[in-house]
Structure formats: C-alpha cells, structure tokens
Amino acid sequence: MTIRSRIRNAISQLRVDPAERYLNEATSLVDLEAREREIARGLFSQRKTY
C-alpha cells in the first residue's frame, strides 16, 4: 500500500455513519442483532436538550 492509499482509506472511514461503524464492529450474529436493537431504540439519535 502506498501512503496515499492509506490516507485515503483513513479519511473514507471517518466519513462512515457512526451507526454503521458500530454495526461493523459486531463480533457475532447475536451481537449484531443486539446492536441493531440498540440503534432502533435511539442509541445514535440526536436528542434535543433545552
């Protein structure tokens, strides 16, 4: 790998949605399902605080 491709890969990973990154870190199907439920419950939702 060249230095440019390494930099390009690092930058592209920063652009990925945090929820998608969280799902990609799952280690098993059970873990993936649990993470999907957490996201559905609003883990990464933007909550407005007044």
trRosetta pair geometry for C-beta under 8 A, 3 or more apart (Angstrom, degrees):
i j d omega theta_ij theta_ji phi_ij phi_ji
1 5 5.0 -123 -164 81 89 122
1 6 5.5 99 140 -56 124 91
2 5 4.9 94 55 8 79 100
2 6 7.1 -141 96 -4 42 88
3 6 5.6 -56 -150 36 34 114
3 7 6.3 33 154 -18 67 105
4 7 5.8 -56 -148 38 32 109
4 8 6.1 33 154 -20 66 108
5 8 5.5 -51 -143 38 33 115
5 9 6.2 36 156 -20 65 105
6 9 5.8 -54 -148 36 29 110
6 10 6.4 28 154 -19 63 107
7 10 5.7 -55 -148 36 31 111
7 11 6.3 27 156 -16 66 108
8 11 6.0 -58 -147 39 28 107
8 12 6.2 26 157 -19 64 109
9 12 5.8 -56 -143 36 29 110
9 13 6.5 31 157 -22 63 105
10 13 6.0 -56 -154 31 29 111
10 14 7.0 31 150 -21 61 103
11 14 5.7 -53 -157 28 38 113
11 15 7.0 35 150 -20 65 104
12 15 5.8 -54 -156 31 39 113
12 16 7.4 55 147 -38 63 92
13 16 5.8 -34 -160 3 42 118
13 21 7.7 89 -176 -105 83 118
16 20 5.3 -113 171 83 100 120
16 21 5.2 117 108 -59 119 97
16 24 8.0 -14 156 1 151 144
17 20 4.1 84 67 6 97 108
17 21 6.9 -165 90 -9 50 83
18 21 5.5 -52 -147 36 35 113
18 22 6.3 40 152 -23 66 104
18 44 5.7 173 89 -132 110 134
19 22 5.5 -52 -150 34 33 116
19 23 6.5 32 152 -17 65 103
19 39 5.2 91 -150 -129 117 130
19 43 7.4 129 -110 82 96 104
19 44 4.5 -125 -69 22 101 162
20 23 5.7 -53 -149 36 33 110
20 24 6.3 35 152 -21 65 107
21 24 5.6 -56 -148 35 32 113
21 25 6.7 32 153 -23 63 105
22 25 6.0 -58 -157 29 31 111
22 35 6.0 -176 139 -168 98 125
22 39 7.2 155 87 -71 135 115
22 43 7.7 -154 138 112 172 139
22 44 7.3 -160 5 -54 148 130
23 26 6.0 -22 -172 -17 46 114
23 32 6.5 59 -160 -142 80 83
23 35 5.6 163 -103 120 62 134
23 36 6.9 57 -112 -73 111 75
23 39 7.4 -23 -62 -32 104 149
26 29 8.0 72 146 -96 129 17
26 31 4.3 162 -159 109 88 104
26 32 3.9 93 160 -77 166 73
26 35 5.4 -124 -81 9 113 144
27 31 5.0 52 46 28 71 164
28 31 4.6 99 50 8 74 103
28 32 6.9 -132 97 -6 40 88
29 32 5.4 -51 -146 35 34 116
29 33 6.4 35 155 -19 65 103
30 33 5.9 -53 -150 35 30 110
30 34 6.5 30 151 -18 63 106
31 34 5.7 -55 -149 37 31 112
31 35 6.3 30 153 -18 65 107
32 35 5.7 -56 -148 38 30 110
32 36 6.4 33 153 -21 64 105
33 36 5.6 -51 -147 34 32 113
33 37 6.6 33 153 -18 64 103
34 37 5.8 -53 -152 35 32 111
34 38 6.5 34 150 -20 64 104
35 38 5.5 -50 -148 34 35 114
35 39 6.5 35 153 -18 65 103
36 39 5.8 -54 -149 37 32 110
36 40 6.3 34 151 -20 65 107
37 40 5.5 -54 -146 37 33 113
37 41 6.4 32 154 -19 65 106
38 41 5.7 -58 -151 37 31 110
38 43 4.4 38 148 -45 90 138
39 42 7.8 106 180 -28 31 9
39 43 5.1 -66 -94 36 43 112
39 44 6.0 -6 -132 14 83 105
42 45 4.0 -48 -154 13 82 128
42 47 7.7 73 166 -64 123 102
